[in-house]
Amino acid sequence: MILADGKIMTTLQRLLALLGILISSATGIAADEVADVPVADAVVVPPLVQLWEAQAVLNVERDKVAHIVNDEDVVIVQSTGGIITALNAETGREMWTAQVGRTDEVAMPATSNAGIVMIVAGPALYALDKFSGEELFSYRLPSQPSAGPAITEGSFFIPLADESLATCALKTLQYLERFQKLPPGIGQAIAWRFATGEVIRRAPVAGSSRVGFVTEKGNIFVVDISGGQAGRSKFQFLMQSPATAPLTLATRDQEYLLAAAANNRLFCIGMNTNGRVQWTYPLGQRVSEPITVIGQDVYIVGDEGELLGLGLQSGLPLQTANSKPFELTDVEVLVSVTEKAVYVIDSAGRLVTVNRRTGQVVAKEQYRDLTVPIRNSVTDRLYLSSTSGRVVCMKESGIDFPIYHQNPKRSPIMPEVAEPAPAEAAADPGAENN
């Protein structure tokens, strides 16, 4: 190599120069705290843009946000005073507000299906129309609930303090609400109860034909919910260690249950294969946060701040374009996952953007008053909120329509626009003269 002054660089000089370049590059990365290592065919993450901003209804002088949940259609904001605000998930428009339960009554996070929002407040359960807020029915449970419910299109399932799981048909309770009596041929509102003899502290998950739940001791029960076998046990899986996180249901080619135990192991079992173990993985730390499944990728946030990605089918660590495991430290909450990025909140409260392909941090933004993140595993939108009910929705630039991760069949049907016919070739001006 010939230098600018005409001298020839020796091999040793080349190595020293290259080492100096590498050291200066590493110093720059450390100073900025953000690095995006060039990788062949790496995906560029678009910048975030604000889609909408809205204010939930609450008494800012005495109330705070207690829970915020979302599905594909609505964002539900619950205040400590019991006021519920439903916002359109794509526009932020206030759809309705309602007082659910008594003022200041402790309530559990809302859950929903295609048309109903269900909230447990105190010993009662309330069902409201998801789009109008009209109360469809309320029902006083036979025992104090010990965890939130799971809801399907036809029933709901709720753990009770008497160590049982109870289920009711939605149509039965709607009939009871309207006519003040049970439908003909129905002897009681509770369709069936499954007694476990163990405390259930976490909400169940409902699949196509079975419901699963985990007890405090770490035993997973799966019960049939359809036909003449409804209410009967299909299998029981013993983790031999207490459960530390809620069950996660992933419906892909089949239905999988993911469960974290106190012995720092993650289990993936088949819900419809009588508990056959798909895989187990040693986590190395306790996991209390819900596990997120996006496509064929599983994301786990440990209590010590490590984010880890695993393959749903294999249980092996996800590999980045650099052939390194997808992992990140200093993570508090996983907020959202898009096609190109993973968004998390770190210990400083910053929104961190991670390139999903390379595993590199590409941006860090501080939103000082938006301290309540919403864990969104159903779409690719990002939702942040303040304790006073100010809600902000963000999306990646250029992504006009949301991606539905868990229920792609609910995605908006895009119109097919015919391509314009090719313009006819201009006539030759000289043709008329011939």
Secondary structure, DSSP 8 states (H G I E B T S, - for coil): -B-TTS-B--HHHHHHHHHHHHHHHHHHHHHHS------TT------EEEEEEEE----TTT--EEEEEE-SSEEEEEETTSEEEEEETTT--EEEEEE-SSTT--B---EE-SSEEEEEETTEEEEEETTT--EEEEEE-SS-BSS--EE-SSEEEEEETTTEEEEEEHHHHHHHHHHSS--TT---SEEEEEE-SS---S--EE-SSEEEEE-TTSEEEEEE-SGGGTT-EEEEEE-SS-B-S--EEEESSSEEEEEEBTTSEEEEEETTTTT-EEEEEE-SS---S--EEETTEEEEE-TTS-EEEEETTT--B-B-TTSSB-EESSEEEEEEE-SSEEEEEETTSEEEEEETTT--EEEEEE-TT--EE----SBS-EEEE-TTSEEEEEEETT--S--BSS-GGGS-----------------GGGTT-
